[in-house]
Amino acid sequence: MDNNFDEREYSTVSQNNRDTIPEVSNKIVLANNRRRGSGFSGKFVILIVIICVLCSSILGSLFTLYIAPNFSFFQGTPLYSQIGGYKTQYVGPTYFEDEKDSLTVTEIVNRVGPAVVGVSTKSIVDRGFFGLQQQEGIGSGFIINEEGHILTNYHVIEGAQTVKIIFYDGTETDGKVINYDELNDIALIKLTDSTVTVPATVSLGDSDELLVGESVVAIGSPLGKEFIGTTTKGIVSALDRDVPINGKTLKLLQTDTAINPGNSGGPLINSRGEVIGINTAKYDNTGTTSVEGIGFAIPINQAKQKLDELSKPILRIGIRGRVIDQSMSSNLNLPEGIYVVEVESFSNAEKAGIKSGDVILKFGGNDVKTFDDINSVKANHNVGDTIKVVVYRNGSNQEIDLVLNE
């Protein structure tokens, strides 16, 4: 075999190098002899190498995990944030703490469900040819304190003449509208029967901390009183959606949790049992493609910012009116302001002497151009305060003292 091997190597050398062939052949043979040398020596060397590699790996790991992190020069390196500092460093979004605090859906319902109520309203609507008729509505709400204040949507109580609160066990009691923010579709109502015990209250969370994909639960009264306390589950589908509702654009949370008529005003709840939204609308693409799994909720932080303002009762004047702008002022030969169309019977406006046909020019010392000008003054006063009102009547201005009431 050796001769054949040498001959193959020899045959590859050119004729001009024949003189060097013996030396080349000897070197190859020597190499072969070394490979065929003592088997024990080769194995011993390999064993020593393996042992050295294992020892260095173990020592390196011990140094990295337990020794190096304690040296200050190492703590500022990127490697420390990944290994040595794992006990204290936060690297990327994790949810281990949230998971420990998470509740099951059953636990959420047991904790929050008793604080969710149905809101039943009756209002008078003008049916045109059929005249004035009574209309009933149903929505949802949730109790936020021991005083019996309840958050809901404005569109749930809009135009309501009477308000009934329905507890989770079916018990009904009276309520009243305290105040509302029509622009943001938020309203605050309150239990009026002092003998009624508040069954439970909710905890308000922080909607600014929400992430897409978080689990949420909705509780409400879809489709009527028969389904009070209905629970549905889903996720936060998107944040900060611009959604047109009743001619206004609201910035809402999007969820695939089932939201149906009657759910409006009910709570959207995170996995810790905190209310993070007020369910307000279901996407309605009427006339084109039917869409499911797209609902919207008002971020609870928007409502929290309004609570102080909403807790003050609505102060009423007792009039119906319309704005006279610059164009109408020229055409009607009347000053700009609020034209009094009607004065409610037995209202404080009637008692103060305000009459139909008056134009309100000043309210509380401020010029009046819109209803917002009047409302901004009322927001800084309380029930029983007296306001100076300047009206234009029969070609001259008159000053009237008006007492504000709920």
C-alpha positions in Angstrom: 0.0 0.0 0.0 2.9 2.4 0.8 4.6 1.8 -2.5 1.3 2.4 -4.4 0.8 5.6 -2.4 4.3 6.9 -3.2 3.9 6.0 -6.8 0.7 8.1 -7.1 2.4 11.1 -5.6 5.5 10.5 -7.7 3.5 10.3 -10.9 2.1 13.8 -10.3 5.6 15.4 -10.3 6.9 16.8 -13.6 9.9 15.2 -15.3 12.1 18.2 -14.6 11.8 17.6 -10.9 12.8 13.9 -10.9 15.9 14.7 -8.9 13.8 15.8 -5.9 11.4 13.0 -5.9 13.2 10.8 -3.3 13.0 13.6 -0.7 9.4 14.3 -1.4 8.6 10.6 -1.1 10.5 10.3 2.2 8.5 13.2 3.7 5.2 11.6 2.8 6.3 8.3 4.3 7.4 10.0 7.4 4.0 11.6 7.7 2.4 8.3 7.3 4.6 6.8 9.9 3.6 9.5 12.4 -0.1 8.8 11.9 0.6 5.2 12.5 2.5 5.9 15.6 1.5 5.1 19.2 -2.3 5.2 19.6 -2.1 5.8 23.3 -0.2 9.1 22.9 -2.8 10.5 20.4 -5.8 9.6 22.5 -4.2 11.0 25.6 -3.7 14.4 23.9 -7.3 14.4 22.7 -8.6 13.6 26.2 -6.5 16.5 27.7 -7.9 18.9 25.1 -11.5 17.9 25.8 -11.0 18.3 29.6 -9.4 21.8 29.1 -12.3 22.9 26.9 -14.9 21.7 29.4 -13.1 23.4 32.3 -12.8 26.7 30.5 -16.5 26.7 29.6 -17.5 26.0 33.2 -15.2 28.7 34.6 -16.3 31.2 32.0 -19.9 30.6 32.8 -19.3 31.0 36.6 -17.3 34.2 35.9 -20.0 35.7 33.7 -23.0 34.9 36.0 -21.6 35.4 39.5 -18.3 37.3 39.5 -18.2 39.8 36.6 -21.5 41.5 37.4 -20.2 42.6 40.7 -17.4 44.7 39.1 -18.4 48.2 38.5 -16.5 48.4 35.2 -18.6 45.6 33.8 -22.0 46.8 34.9 -22.0 49.6 32.3 -21.7 47.2 29.4 -24.5 45.9 27.2 -23.8 42.4 28.2 -24.6 43.2 31.8 -28.1 44.3 30.9 -28.7 40.9 29.3 -27.1 38.5 31.8 -25.4 39.9 34.9 -28.2 42.4 35.6 -31.1 40.2 35.0 -32.2 40.5 38.6 -32.9 44.3 38.3 -32.7 45.3 34.7 -35.9 45.7 32.5 -35.1 44.6 29.0 -38.1 45.0 26.6 -41.9 44.6 27.4 -42.7 41.7 29.7 -46.0 40.8 31.4 -45.0 38.5 34.2 -46.1 41.0 36.9 -49.4 41.6 35.1 -50.0 37.8 34.8 -49.6 37.5 38.6 -52.3 40.1 39.1 -54.6 38.8 36.3 -58.1 37.6 37.2 -60.2 35.0 35.4 -63.3 36.2 33.6 -65.4 34.7 36.4 -63.4 36.6 39.0 -63.8 39.8 37.0 -67.6 39.3 36.8 -67.9 38.6 40.5 -65.9 41.7 41.4 -67.3 44.2 38.9 -70.7 42.8 37.9 -72.6 44.0 41.0 -71.5 47.6 40.2 -72.8 47.5 36.6 -76.4 48.7 36.2 -79.0 49.1 33.5 -80.1 52.6 32.8 -83.8 52.8 31.7 -85.1 56.2 30.4 -88.3 57.7 29.2 -88.4 60.8 27.1 -90.9 62.8 25.0 -90.2 62.9 21.2 -91.9 64.7 18.4 -93.2 62.3 15.9 -94.3 65.0 13.5 -97.8 64.0 12.1 -98.3 61.7 15.1 -97.5 64.5 17.6 -95.6 64.1 20.9 -95.0 60.5 22.0 -93.2 58.8 24.9 -90.1 56.8 24.0 -88.3 54.3 26.2 -84.6 53.5 26.0 -82.2 51.2 27.7 -78.5 51.5 28.2 -75.8 50.6 30.8 -73.7 52.3 33.4 -71.4 51.6 36.3 -71.2 52.9 39.9 -68.0 54.8 40.7 -68.4 55.7 44.4 -70.4 55.0 47.6 -72.5 58.2 47.0 -74.2 56.4 44.1 -72.7 58.3 41.1 -72.9 56.4 37.9 -71.0 57.0 34.7 -72.7 56.3 31.3 -72.9 57.8 27.8 -74.7 61.0 27.1 -76.6 59.4 24.3 -78.1 57.0 26.8 -79.8 59.8 28.8 -80.2 62.4 26.1 -83.7 64.0 26.4 -84.6 61.8 29.3 -87.6 62.9 31.4 -87.2 60.1 33.9 -84.3 57.8 34.7 -84.5 54.3 36.4 -81.5 52.4 37.6 -81.7 48.6 37.4 -79.3 46.6 39.6 -77.7 43.3 38.6 -80.4 41.4 40.7 -83.2 43.1 38.8 -84.1 45.6 41.5 -85.1 49.0 40.2 -84.7 52.4 41.8 -84.9 56.1 40.8 -82.0 58.1 39.4 -81.4 61.6 38.0 -79.0 63.2 35.6 -76.4 65.3 37.4 -74.5 66.6 34.4 -73.2 65.6 31.0 -70.6 66.4 28.4 -72.3 66.0 25.0 -69.2 66.6 23.0 -67.4 63.6 24.6 -70.6 61.5 25.0 -70.2 61.2 28.8 -72.8 61.6 31.4 -73.0 61.4 35.2 -76.2 60.2 36.9 -77.0 59.5 40.6 -79.2 57.3 42.7 -81.8 59.5 44.4 -83.3 57.0 46.9 -81.3 57.5 50.1 -82.6 54.2 51.4 -80.9 52.2 48.7 -77.6 50.6 49.5 -74.9 50.8 46.9 -74.1 47.1 46.0 -70.6 47.7 44.8 -68.3 50.2 43.1 -65.7 49.8 40.3 -62.0 50.7 40.2 -61.0 53.0 37.5 -57.8 52.0 35.6 -55.4 53.9 33.4 -56.3 53.8 29.7 -53.0 55.4 28.7 -51.1 52.3 29.7 -53.2 50.0 27.4 -51.4 47.9 24.8 -52.9 46.4 21.7 -53.7 42.7 22.3 -54.6 43.0 26.0 -57.6 41.0 27.1 -60.7 42.9 28.0 -64.2 42.1 29.2 -67.5 44.0 28.6 -70.5 43.9 30.9 -73.8 45.5 30.0 -77.5 45.2 29.0 -77.5 44.4 25.2 -80.9 44.6 23.6 -83.0 45.3 26.7 -83.7 44.5 30.4 -83.9 40.8 29.7 -80.1 40.6 29.1 -78.8 42.8 32.0 -75.4 41.6 33.1 -74.4 40.0 29.8 -70.6 39.4 29.7 -68.4 39.3 26.6 -64.7 38.9 26.2 -62.1 40.0 23.6 -59.0 42.1 23.2 -57.9 45.7 22.6 -57.8 45.8 18.8 -56.4 49.4 18.4 -55.8 52.6 20.2 -56.7 56.2 19.4 -59.2 55.5 16.6 -60.9 58.7 15.2 -64.6 57.6 15.0 -67.4 59.8 13.7 -70.5 59.6 16.0 -73.6 61.8 15.7 -71.7 64.4 13.7 -68.7 64.5 16.1 -65.3 62.8 15.8 -64.2 61.0 19.0 -60.9 59.4 19.7 -61.8 55.9 20.9 -60.4 52.5 21.8 -61.2 49.7 19.4 -62.1 46.2 20.6 -63.4 43.0 19.2 -65.4 42.4 22.3 -69.1 42.1 21.4 -70.7 45.6 21.8 -74.4 45.8 21.0 -77.3 48.3 21.5 -77.8 48.5 25.3 -74.1 48.0 26.0 -73.6 51.7 25.6 -72.4 53.2 28.9 -71.2 50.0 30.3 -67.6 49.3 31.4 -64.8 47.8 29.4 -62.6 46.0 31.9 -58.9 44.9 31.9 -57.6 41.7 33.2 -57.0 43.2 36.7 -60.7 44.1 37.0 -60.2 47.8 36.4 -62.5 49.9 34.1 -60.4 51.2 31.3 -63.2 52.3 28.9 -66.9 53.2 28.5 -68.5 51.1 25.8 -70.1 53.5 23.4 -70.6 52.2 19.8 -70.6 49.3 17.5 -69.2 49.8 14.0 -72.3 50.1 11.7 -71.6 49.9 8.0 -75.2 49.8 7.1 -75.9 49.5 3.4 -72.6 47.9 2.5 -70.8 45.1 4.2 -72.0 43.8 7.5 -69.1 44.0 10.0 -68.7 42.1 13.3 -66.0 42.3 15.9 -65.4 46.0 15.7 -66.6 48.0 18.7 -65.5 51.2 20.4 -65.1 52.5 23.9 -64.3 56.0 25.4 -60.9 55.8 27.2 -61.6 56.1 30.9 -59.0 58.8 31.3 -61.1 61.1 29.2 -64.0 60.6 31.7 -61.7 60.9 34.8 -60.6 64.4 33.6 -64.2 65.5 33.5 -65.4 64.0 36.8 -65.0 67.3 38.9 -66.9 69.2 36.3 -69.6 66.5 35.9 -70.1 66.2 39.6 -71.6 69.7 39.7 -75.3 69.8 38.8 -76.5 71.3 35.6 -77.6 74.9 36.3 -80.7 75.8 34.4 -82.2 79.0 33.2 -85.5 77.8 31.9 -85.5 79.0 28.3 -85.4 77.8 24.8 -83.5 80.0 22.4 -81.5 80.4 19.2 -78.3 82.2 18.2 -78.5 85.5 16.3 -75.3 85.8 14.4 -74.0 88.8 12.5 -75.9 87.9 9.4 -79.2 87.4 11.1 -78.6 90.6 13.2 -78.4 92.7 10.0 -81.5 91.0 8.5 -83.7 91.2 11.6 -82.4 94.5 12.9 -81.6 92.9 16.2 -78.4 92.8 18.2 -76.2 89.6 18.2 -76.9 87.3 21.1 -79.4 84.6 22.2 -82.9 85.1 21.1 -85.4 83.8 23.6 -87.9 81.6 21.7 -89.8 80.2 24.8 -89.7 80.6 28.5 -90.6 77.5 30.6 -93.6 77.8 32.9 -92.7 78.1 36.6 -88.9 78.3 35.7 -86.5 80.8 37.4 -86.3 82.6 34.1 -90.1 83.3 34.2 -89.8 84.3 37.9 -87.0 86.7 37.0 -89.1 88.4 34.3 -87.3 87.1 31.1 -89.8 87.0 28.2 -90.1 85.5 24.8 -88.6 87.9 22.2 -85.9 89.1 24.5 -82.3 88.9 23.2 -79.7 88.0 25.9 -76.7 90.2 25.4 -74.7 89.7 28.7 -74.7 86.9 31.2 -72.8 87.2 34.5 -71.0 90.3 33.1 -69.8 88.5 29.9 -70.8 89.2 26.4 -73.1 86.5 24.9 -72.7 85.3 21.3 -73.4 81.5 21.7 -74.9 79.1 24.2 -71.3 78.1 25.2 -70.8 81.7 26.5 -73.7 81.1 28.9 -72.6 77.6 29.8 -69.1 78.7 30.6 -70.4 81.2 33.1 -72.8 78.6 34.7 -69.9 76.2 35.1 -68.3 78.6 37.6 -71.4 79.0 39.7 -73.5 77.0 42.1 -77.2 76.3 42.7 -78.7 79.4 44.3 -76.3 81.9 42.8 -77.7 85.1 41.4 -76.6 86.1 37.9 -76.9 89.6 36.3 -78.5 89.1 32.8 -78.7 92.0 30.3 -81.5 91.6 27.7 -82.5 93.7 24.7 -86.3 94.4 24.7 -88.3 96.8 22.7 -85.3 98.9 21.6 -83.6 99.2 24.9 -81.4 97.1 27.3 -82.7 95.9 30.6 -80.8 94.3 33.5 -82.4 91.3 35.3 -81.4 89.3 38.3 -81.7 85.5 37.7 -81.3 82.8 40.4 -79.7 79.6 39.1 -81.2 76.2 40.0 -80.8 72.6 38.9 
